[in-house]
Amino acid sequence: MMWGDKPYYSFSHMLQERFGEKVYKVALNGGMSCPNRDGHIDTRGCIFCSAGGSGDFAADAALSITEQIDRQAEQISRKRPVQKYIAYFQAYTNTYAPVDYLEKIFTEAVEHPKVVALSIGTRPDCLGPDVIALLARLNQIKPVWVELGLQTIHPVTAAYIRRGYELDCFETAVKDLRANQLEVIVHTILGLPGETKDHVLATLDYLNRQPIQGIKMQLLHVLKGTDLAADYNNGLFSVMTQEDYLDLLIDCIEHLDPHIVIHRLTGDGPRALLVAPLWSSAKKTVLNQLHRTMKERGAYQGRRLCQTDKHSTN
């Protein structure tokens, strides 16, 4: 099955279908923290998370939301003829604040004339009924996508990375979001210490049974200043080679329900913070090699089909 020029349902193809042209993300910073950092759950954060709270590419929180959007849109438009943007609240946990504050910043983003959708990175344990009601109201204006950091379904790994919530919490969040017609994108990490290919594919099997609309498959990055980096430097685990990662990634793509939109296939950690794997910093090279390898292997000839109505994005 082909979607445009790729044999999987890519994020870029979905955007072209829905908005009719190129759409770029602007990474925003709402100035929030995380219950895994402020002592509510823990003070150390997830083991892999940098001091920037996964928002190392996000804008300056000292600027207003409008200023953050305008500045990034101006920079992007200098290089590419782009007119439409996704407002992506990326840093830390972006529903971890009073709902009146969330309403202010999210509404400011949604009302920006160049923004066509709102994407919010958060935790499933930070989605109370009042927050979901707010997102549902905004979804009536422009599409709202909620990104949940699951990473893995396996309890031992979840405890090691200090995720800080149980799997039933994730399931409840997905159920409540979908009941309010909000689209759900799930983050997973490939290459977590102690996980084999079977562990990863079990996570994907689980997600195939959930009513989600998108997935981000992220290569494990070891970043400076994290507890994960300390474990890596102490020789407690090794990172994947590019060849091994591409092999695993192809298995994952073949395993995934083809109607789930793939938003990310590798990721690119900040060069100044990246400890390993260093090959991952060449993101375009990695993706080009992935597509070449898939073509050489005919990786999609036997790809299974799933029910077409399972992952409706309406």
N, C-alpha and C positions, 0 to 999 in steps of 0.2 A: 504494500500500500504506500502510495506517495502523497505527500502534502507539499505542493510546490516543488522546490528543488531538493527536498530532503525526504528520506524514507521514514520519517517520524513526524508527529504533530508538533512542530516547533512553535515557540513563542512568537517569533517574527511572522510566521504564516498566520497564526491566529489573529495577530494585530492587523495584518493586511486584510483578512477576511472581515473583521469587525469595523475597522476604521477607514479602510480603503487607501491607506498610504502608510509611509514610514512613521512610526511613533517611537519616541525615546523616553527613557526614564530620567527624572531629576530626583536625586537622592536628598531627602530632607531630614532635618534634625529638629524634633519637637522639644528637645531639652529634657527628656524624661530619663528615669533610671530604670531599675529592674529589681524585682523582689528577690532575685538571686544575688544581689549586690548590696542592697540597703539594709540587710539583716532580717527581712521578713521571712525569707527561706534560708539564706546564706549570705555571706559577705564576700565570697571569693568569685562569684560568677561561674558560668560553665567553664570547664577546664580548658577549652579551646578558644575562649572568647578574649579578644584583645581589650585593652583599656578603652578603646573606642566603642565597645559594645556592638561589634559587627557593623558599625557604621563608619568605618575608616574613610570611606569615599563620600560620606554625607557632607552637606553644607554646614556652615557656621551657625550654631544655635543662637548666637547673639543677633542674627538678622531675623527680620519678620519672615513669615512663610512666603509672602509675595516677593520679598527681596531675594530669598533663596531661589525661588522658581525663576525669577527674571534673570538673575545673574547666570545661572546654569543654562537657561534657554539661550541666552545671548552667546555664551561660549560655544554651545553645540551648533547654533545656526551659522556661526562663522565658517564652520567646516562642512556642514551638510544642510541641504534645503529642507529643514524640518519645521513643521508648524504645529504639531500636536505632541503633547507630553503626558506621561503618567506621573502623578505626584506620589513618590514612594517614600513613606516614612520608614526609615531603615534602622537608625541607631537605637540600641537598647530595646525596651519593651514599650511599644507605642500606643498601648491602651492603659498604661499604668499611671494614671493621673485622674483627677476629678473630672467627671463627665462634662461639666461646663467648660473646662479648659479644652478638653478634646473637641467639643463642639466648635469652639472658637477657631482652633487651628485647622481642623479638618474642613470646616465650612469655607474658610479662607482659601484653602487649596482647591476645593471643588468648584468654587466660584471663579477661579482664575480662567480667563477666556481661552488660554492655550491648553488647559488641562482637560483631558478626555476621560480619565479614570483615576481612581484613588486606590493605592495599594498600601496596606498597613502590616508591617511586621510586628508580631506580638507572640505572647504565650497563651496557651489555652486556659491557664488558670487566672488570666487577667481579662476575662470576657464576661462580666456580669450582665444581667438582664438590661440594665440601663445603658450600658455601652453598646450592646447588640441592637437595642432599639434605636439609638443614635445612628449607628451604621446603616440600619435598615432605612431610616428616613433619608440619609444622604444617598443611598442607593437608588432612590426614586429620582434623583437629580442627574447623577452620573454613576457609572458602574463602580462598585466598591469591592475590592478583593482583599481577603484577609489571609496573611501568610503565617503559618504556624510552624514553629521549630520542633518537629518531632525527633528527627535525627535517626532514631532506631526504635524498634519495638521490644528489644531485649532488655530485661530488667537489670542484668549484671552490667551491661554497657551503659545503660541509662544512669545507674548509680555511679559508675566510674566518671562519667562526664559531668556529673552533678546537675542533671537536667532539672530535678526538683519537683516533678509531678508524675503521677501514675498514668497508665495508658487509658484508664476509664475516664480521666479528666479530658484527655484529647478527644475521645469518642463523644463525650457530652458536648464539647465545644463545637465539633463538626456538625452534630445533629442540630444544635441550636442555631448555628449560622445558616445552615441549609434551610431550616424551617422559616427563616427570614429572607430567603432568596439571595443570600450573600455567597459569592464564589470563594472557594477555599483552595489555597495553594500550600503544599506541604514541603518543608525542607527536610532532606535526608542527607546524611554524611556517609560517603563510601571510603572505606579504609580505616575505620575506627579500630583502635587496638583490641585485639582478641577476636575480632569478627572475621569469619570466613565468607566465601561467596554464598554459601548456603544461608548464613545469617542475613546477608544483604537481600537475597532473593525472598526470604521469608518476610522481611519488612515490606517488600514490594507486593508480595501476595496479599498481605494484610491491607495495604493501601488500595489494591485493586477491588477490594470488597467494601471500601468506604466511598461515600458519595462526594468525592473530591473532584475538582476541575483541573488542577495543575500540580506539578511537582518540580522541585529543584533538587537535582542530584549534585551534591557538592563534594569534590575531592577534599579529603582531610588535609588541612594546612596546619603546619606547626608555626606559630607566631611568637616572636620575642616577647618576653615578659609574662607568658602564660605558664600555668602549672603543667600543661601538656608539653611545653618546651623543656621544662625541667625533667620530666619523665623521658623525653626523647634523648636529651643530652646524657642522661644516666643509663642509656642503652636498654630501656624497658620495652621498647617497641621499635619497629622500623617502618618507614613510609614506603608507599608503592612506587615501583618504577613506572615510567610512562607506558611501556608495553603492557604491563600487568593491569594498569588502570584502564587502558582502552579495551582490553579483553573483558574485564569485569563490566565496564560500561555498556559494551555491546550486548552482553548477556542480560543486563538490566533493561535495556531498551526493548529487547525482544520479549522480555518477560512482562513488561508493563502493558496494561490495557491501552491500546492504541488511541483511545479517545481522550486520554488524559494529556493535557498540553504540557510539553516539556519546556519549562522556563529556563533551566540551566543544566549544563552538562559537565562543568568542571569548576569554574570560579577562578579568580585571580587575586590572591592575597597581596596586600601592599608590599612592594619590593623592599622598602626600608625595614619591614617587620618580618619578612618571610625567612624562616630558618630552613624549612624543608617541606615538600620536595622542590628544589630550585627549578626543575624543568617546567613546573606549572606556571611560572611567571610568563611564559610565552603562550598565552591563551589561544591566540589565533592559530599558531602552529599546531597546538594540541588538537583543536577542533578540525583543522584541515586534515591532519593525519587520521583522526577518527573517521571522517567521511571517506577518505581513500581506503582505509582498512575495511569499512563496511561494504564498500562497492566491490572490493577485491574478493571478499568472502561471500558475496551474495546474501548478506545477513538477514535480509527481509523476505526472502522468497517463501519461507515457511511460517512467517509470523502469523500468529493466531488472531482471530477477530473476536471482539466481545460485543455484548448487546449495545446497540446504538443509542438506546434511551437512558443508559445508566448514568451518564455524566453530563446531563443537559446543563448548559450554561445560561438558560433563559431565566 
